[in-house]
Amino acid sequence: MQFSGFRILKEGLAGNRGWKPHWRKPDPKPDYDMLIIGGGGHGLATAYYLAKNHGLTNIAVLEKGYLGGGNIGRNTTIVRANYFLPGNSEFYSHSLKLWEGLEDELNYNVMHSQRGLINLFHSDGQRDAFARRGNAMLAQGDDAILLDREGVRAILPYLDFEQARFPIYGGLYHKRGGTARHDAVAWGYARGADQRGVDLIENCEVTGISVESGRVTGVSTTRGEIRARKVGIVTAGRTSQVAAMAGLRLPIESHILQAFVTEGLKPCIDHVISFGMGHFYISQSDKGGLVFGGDLDFYPSYAARGNLPGVEQVMEAGMALMPMIGRAKVLRSWGGIMDMTPDGSPIIDRTPIEGLYLDAGWCYGGFKAVPASGWCMAHLMATDQPHPVARRYRLDRFATGHLLDEEGKGSQHNLH
Amino acid sequence: MYLPCPCCGWRDMREFTCIGAADYCDRPEADAPPEAWDNYLHLRDNPAGPARDLWYHAPCGTWLEVARDTVTHAVTGSTAVEEAG
């Protein structure tokens, strides 16, 4: 089933009775070439690119709940390529290029909106750091504009420019940054993978990983044993538990990140904005809700809900930056389980077990990475070689000291 | 969330800083092999369920190991961390 303007018109005239489910509901076969554990954004994108780029279709994605029910369905939907470090810079640049062609690629409206991202700075030192970051982005071939205070005021007149505590010195403007419809990304990749013959198996929890003589041979699931030559773990906040089934102990600690949405308002915030003096970022969804968030809650948790001090900190930061949102009513808040690494950067690598691969450690930056993560994980699983833009996302970089600490915060999981 | 400080009793979590898993208390010897240091600094069991993590209570300066459930957020107890020799 392809979407088109003509099809929408035709279905509209015929009472919308011709739409069919976007993917099959197959039963698991006993044997596959490859298994992907985890039917979220990264797992579905991996399956899609394995089929599309490498012609491998005897593949299944195993999802314990429903497709797209994890972090891909509960994030703040920001897409950007404003990284500084070699290793991150080329990866996120590749991802943004894939985003820019994603709707044509998937024939699916992921509502990718390049509304522009503005990271504010509030001191001379921060301006220097952002100027340097902007130069790194330009050197990577992406876009960056350094705005002074008046430049920011011209496009964001509603910020509090009068306050003395955190004066706004300017901002780094990344015009190609923006947002996308998070669920649609999962659904688009799922439909594309399914159309190419990938089996998407929901309600199928992996309960064990079989390893013989150092080589993976398959998995046990709540829907029976499934054999496979290669298995990819793409399970975000639950990565430690799945990897432990194969005897691995990983450099990951799971933490909560809370996010918030207000009631629907008329359009008022046209960009994605981040506050440089308190971790706070905000955008407005197409439904009108203000979508915003801040720091982690800082303690290990799988509860998928946060505590009130985290709420308080985010609200205070928001009010310090743009007092106009003070009257908006928060409709709901939620917490996602973030797989935090000691340097804040992800892992796309082989594991010490032959045929077992890992795509994890996305911390709270996984959404924008979905296309490139799937692309690079598929490349790794198909060729056994790291993709050039993901070659530094090694599992052993912590042991060897080749950390990718984008913000220079130090080797502790909850600092990133 | 409230946490039990061995010195001060149950206190609001705003008074505490979480450092992470209590693995930070098991510091290897200075001449331990690099693998031991990697294990200590980076690798974590990351349990979903009962866990022990390390917190600092700023008002009284106590470091404490808290027994907590990472799925339900139930706190079951805490002990002060002894000063290592």
HADDOCK unambig.tbl for C-alpha pairs under 7 A between the chains (distance, minus, plus):
assign (segid A and resid 240 and name CA) (segid B and resid 46 and name CA) 6.33 0.50 0.50
assign (segid A and resid 249 and name CA) (segid B and resid 43 and name CA) 6.17 0.50 0.50
assign (segid A and resid 249 and name CA) (segid B and resid 44 and name CA) 6.39 0.50 0.50
assign (segid A and resid 249 and name CA) (segid B and resid 45 and name CA) 6.23 0.50 0.50
assign (segid A and resid 250 and name CA) (segid B and resid 43 and name CA) 5.13 0.50 0.50
assign (segid A and resid 250 and name CA) (segid B and resid 44 and name CA) 6.06 0.50 0.50
assign (segid A and resid 251 and name CA) (segid B and resid 42 and name CA) 4.88 0.50 0.50
assign (segid A and resid 251 and name CA) (segid B and resid 43 and name CA) 4.05 0.50 0.50
assign (segid A and resid 251 and name CA) (segid B and resid 44 and name CA) 5.85 0.50 0.50
assign (segid A and resid 252 and name CA) (segid B and resid 43 and name CA) 6.66 0.50 0.50
assign (segid A and resid 252 and name CA) (segid B and resid 44 and name CA) 6.17 0.50 0.50
assign (segid A and resid 252 and name CA) (segid B and resid 46 and name CA) 6.99 0.50 0.50
assign (segid A and resid 253 and name CA) (segid B and resid 44 and name CA) 6.47 0.50 0.50
assign (segid A and resid 253 and name CA) (segid B and resid 46 and name CA) 5.33 0.50 0.50
assign (segid A and resid 254 and name CA) (segid B and resid 46 and name CA) 6.66 0.50 0.50
assign (segid A and resid 298 and name CA) (segid B and resid 18 and name CA) 6.31 0.50 0.50
assign (segid A and resid 299 and name CA) (segid B and resid 18 and name CA) 5.70 0.50 0.50
assign (segid A and resid 299 and name CA) (segid B and resid 20 and name CA) 6.41 0.50 0.50
assign (segid A and resid 300 and name CA) (segid B and resid 20 and name CA) 6.74 0.50 0.50
assign (segid A and resid 300 and name CA) (segid B and resid 70 and name CA) 6.45 0.50 0.50
assign (segid A and resid 301 and name CA) (segid B and resid 70 and name CA) 4.46 0.50 0.50
assign (segid A and resid 301 and name CA) (segid B and resid 71 and name CA) 6.22 0.50 0.50
assign (segid A and resid 302 and name CA) (segid B and resid 48 and name CA) 6.24 0.50 0.50
assign (segid A and resid 302 and name CA) (segid B and resid 70 and name CA) 5.50 0.50 0.50
assign (segid A and resid 302 and name CA) (segid B and resid 71 and name CA) 4.80 0.50 0.50
assign (segid A and resid 303 and name CA) (segid B and resid 70 and name CA) 6.52 0.50 0.50
assign (segid A and resid 303 and name CA) (segid B and resid 71 and name CA) 4.53 0.50 0.50
assign (segid A and resid 303 and name CA) (segid B and resid 72 and name CA) 5.98 0.50 0.50
assign (segid A and resid 307 and name CA) (segid B and resid 1 and name CA) 6.66 0.50 0.50
assign (segid A and resid 309 and name CA) (segid B and resid 14 and name CA) 6.54 0.50 0.50
assign (segid A and resid 342 and name CA) (segid B and resid 42 and name CA) 6.16 0.50 0.50
assign (segid A and resid 398 and name CA) (segid B and resid 38 and name CA) 6.94 0.50 0.50
assign (segid A and resid 398 and name CA) (segid B and resid 42 and name CA) 6.96 0.50 0.50
assign (segid A and resid 399 and name CA) (segid B and resid 38 and name CA) 5.33 0.50 0.50
